[in-house]
């Protein structure tokens, strides 16, 4: 579990991070978001083989798992062959959790190289209008 805040992700810069996920386990990256309208973006690849990926939304840490919303269902990604990109728009404050799942692999541990970004919406106020 690697909890992150919006501010921490904004300070990531351009660097990639690395997760080591043992065989038959999974890693989660919960991102706590308090402002609406943001976009959470990710790019990842895995080595040596595929990894499963999902995004889940939880109102708060106390929300029972059966009441969490699956925003992106668990999908097996050929991220060892191509870079996977995606994003989710923040509609409600809460915890957006990225799940990297290697439970299907009985013997092979994986390394996931990932980059996260947060974008704030551009709000046009007309101030540059002559």
Buried (B, 14 or more C-beta within 10 A) or exposed (E): EEEBBBEEBBEBEEEEBEBEBEEEBBBBBBBBBEEEEBEBBBBBBBEEEBBBBBBBBBEEEEBEEEEBBEBBEBEEBEBBEEEBEBEBEBEEBBBBBBBBBBEBBEEBEBBBBBBBBBEEEEEEEEEEEE
